[in-house]
Amino acid sequence: MRFSDKRVIVTGAANGLGAAIARQFAAEGSIVAIADIDEKGAAATAAAIVEVGGRATAYRLDVTDPQGWDDLVRSLSKNCGGIDILVNNAAIASGLVRIEDRTPQDWDRSMAINAKGPFLGTRAVLPVFRANGGGTIVNVSSVAGLGQSQIMDPAYACSKAALTMLTHITAAQHAAEGVRCNSVHPGPVDSKLARSAYAQPSAFDKRISRVPAGRLAQVFEVVNAVLYLASDDSSYITGAGLPVDGGALVQ
Ligand SMILES: NC(=O)c1ccc[n+]([C@@H]2O[C@H](COP(=O)([O-])OP(=O)(O)OC[C@H]3O[C@@H](n4cnc5c(N)ncnc54)[C@H](O)[C@@H]3O)[C@@H](O)[C@H]2O)c1
């Protein structure tokens, strides 16, 4: 198995893509920490994994809380002897509005969860990675972090753009320590988040018209990309951003 006994943190794993990523890591042999602010959802994801013979534990984590990260890393180091992989997946998406309609509070919240959260996670795991001789980080970003600017919410897109640069900096500054860091950039995924964002048929059609493949991504297609970048199959790839977008960014 690709991830036999690998110790993995997946943030935002109570729901959606994060839960699917966590399930796949567990199916491939990992010991998974389901870290989410949604305690009930995290417990349900962990229970579903354990029920089918996998290994997972739920942790309450607000990714914006530095102390929460320190506690999580300390507890995993104690219980599992270390951490091998961090997937920074937790994020919030805000509806598309013009810059002048986006409040400063919305901006701060998006930046805190989507950009500062992955920064705090990276900062917390690096000493453990160093002590273990290396580790891998996958940041779940978005096409919004790279382009399609005409149809993106300013707060969400700028938070994901910050995550792109965090990926580059982590990769460049820590490669010599055996740390790899890459990002995945999904276009719209067949998920609760996308279904509510594009609930109106006209909004859905408009969004899909910007995707050459003409359809939403399926969750497994994003999961496969995350696990590829977390695995040794991508051992010489670091600092890369992998679009999973049906061609949206090359339109
Ligand atoms: N769904 C899409 O169409 C799509 C497209 C591109 C990128 N993405 C990215 O994929 C990732 C997952 O998206 P999703 O569709 O599964 O979203 P989702 O809303 O279903 O799940 C997000 C999870 O993050 C958690 N979370 C939110 N704030 C948190 C905090 N402060 N601390 C800890 N956990 C917190 C939520 O509780 C939830 O479990 C996000 O990074 C998102 O930006 C999604």
The ligand as an SDF file (V2000), in Angstrom:
LIG
                    3D

 44 48  0  0  0  0  0  0  0  0999 V2000
  -15.9890   22.1610   -3.8330 N   0  0  0  0  0  0  0  0  0  0  0  0
  -15.4300   22.8260   -4.8240 C   0  0  0  0  0  0  0  0  0  0  0  0
  -16.0390   23.0410   -5.8760 O   0  0  0  0  0  0  0  0  0  0  0  0
  -13.9990   23.3110   -4.6900 C   0  0  0  0  0  0  0  0  0  0  0  0
  -13.3680   23.8660   -5.8220 C   0  0  0  0  0  0  0  0  0  0  0  0
  -12.0550   24.3080   -5.7030 C   0  0  0  0  0  0  0  0  0  0  0  0
  -11.3980   24.2050   -4.5010 C   0  0  0  0  0  0  0  0  0  0  0  0
  -12.0280   23.6740   -3.4270 N   0  0  0  0  0  0  0  0  0  0  0  0
  -11.2760   23.5950   -2.1660 C   0  0  0  0  0  0  0  0  0  0  0  0
  -11.3760   22.2790   -1.6480 O   0  0  0  0  0  0  0  0  0  0  0  0
  -11.3130   22.3310   -0.2130 C   0  0  0  0  0  0  0  0  0  0  0  0
  -12.4740   21.5740    0.3990 C   0  0  0  0  0  0  0  0  0  0  0  0
  -13.6830   22.1390   -0.0740 O   0  0  0  0  0  0  0  0  0  0  0  0
  -15.0970   21.4000    0.1420 P   0  0  0  0  0  0  0  0  0  0  0  0
  -15.8940   21.6070   -1.0860 O   0  0  0  0  0  0  0  0  0  0  0  0
  -14.8990   20.0200    0.6340 O   0  0  0  0  0  0  0  0  0  0  0  0
  -15.7030   22.3350    1.2970 O   0  0  0  0  0  0  0  0  0  0  0  0
  -16.6490   21.9620    2.5500 P   0  0  0  0  0  0  0  0  0  0  0  0
  -17.2820   23.2490    2.9450 O   0  0  0  0  0  0  0  0  0  0  0  0
  -17.5240   20.7990    2.2250 O   0  0  0  0  0  0  0  0  0  0  0  0
  -15.5990   21.4980    3.6660 O   0  0  0  0  0  0  0  0  0  0  0  0
  -14.7320   22.4040    4.2940 C   0  0  0  0  0  0  0  0  0  0  0  0
  -14.3870   21.8700    5.6710 C   0  0  0  0  0  0  0  0  0  0  0  0
  -13.5360   22.8270    6.3250 O   0  0  0  0  0  0  0  0  0  0  0  0
  -13.9650   22.9460    7.6750 C   0  0  0  0  0  0  0  0  0  0  0  0
  -13.5560   24.2240    8.2410 N   0  0  0  0  0  0  0  0  0  0  0  0
  -14.0410   25.4540    7.9500 C   0  0  0  0  0  0  0  0  0  0  0  0
  -13.4670   26.3750    8.7220 N   0  0  0  0  0  0  0  0  0  0  0  0
  -12.5760   25.7220    9.5210 C   0  0  0  0  0  0  0  0  0  0  0  0
  -11.6700   26.1310   10.5370 C   0  0  0  0  0  0  0  0  0  0  0  0
  -11.5720   27.4150   10.9120 N   0  0  0  0  0  0  0  0  0  0  0  0
  -10.9070   25.1990   11.1320 N   0  0  0  0  0  0  0  0  0  0  0  0
  -11.0130   23.8870   10.7890 C   0  0  0  0  0  0  0  0  0  0  0  0
  -11.8590   23.4330    9.8370 N   0  0  0  0  0  0  0  0  0  0  0  0
  -12.6410   24.3510    9.2120 C   0  0  0  0  0  0  0  0  0  0  0  0
  -15.4690   22.7800    7.6310 C   0  0  0  0  0  0  0  0  0  0  0  0
  -16.0020   22.4340    8.9060 O   0  0  0  0  0  0  0  0  0  0  0  0
  -15.6070   21.6710    6.5880 C   0  0  0  0  0  0  0  0  0  0  0  0
  -15.5630   20.3990    7.1870 O   0  0  0  0  0  0  0  0  0  0  0  0
  -11.2640   23.8210    0.1620 C   0  0  0  0  0  0  0  0  0  0  0  0
   -9.9240   24.1970    0.3460 O   0  0  0  0  0  0  0  0  0  0  0  0
  -11.8460   24.4920   -1.0850 C   0  0  0  0  0  0  0  0  0  0  0  0
  -11.4110   25.8310   -1.2000 O   0  0  0  0  0  0  0  0  0  0  0  0
  -13.3130   23.2180   -3.4730 C   0  0  0  0  0  0  0  0  0  0  0  0
  1  2  1  0
  2  3  2  0
  2  4  1  0
  4  5  1  0
  4 44  2  0
  5  6  2  0
  6  7  1  0
  7  8  2  0
  8  9  1  0
  8 44  1  0
  9 10  1  0
  9 42  1  0
 10 11  1  0
 11 12  1  0
 11 40  1  0
 12 13  1  0
 13 14  1  0
 14 15  2  0
 14 16  1  0
 14 17  1  0
 17 18  1  0
 18 19  2  0
 18 20  1  0
 18 21  1  0
 21 22  1  0
 22 23  1  0
 23 24  1  0
 23 38  1  0
 24 25  1  0
 25 26  1  0
 25 36  1  0
 26 27  1  0
 26 35  1  0
 27 28  2  0
 28 29  1  0
 29 30  1  0
 29 35  2  0
 30 31  1  0
 30 32  2  0
 32 33  1  0
 33 34  2  0
 34 35  1  0
 36 37  1  0
 36 38  1  0
 38 39  1  0
 40 41  1  0
 40 42  1  0
 42 43  1  0
M  CHG  2   8   1  16  -1
M  END
$$$$
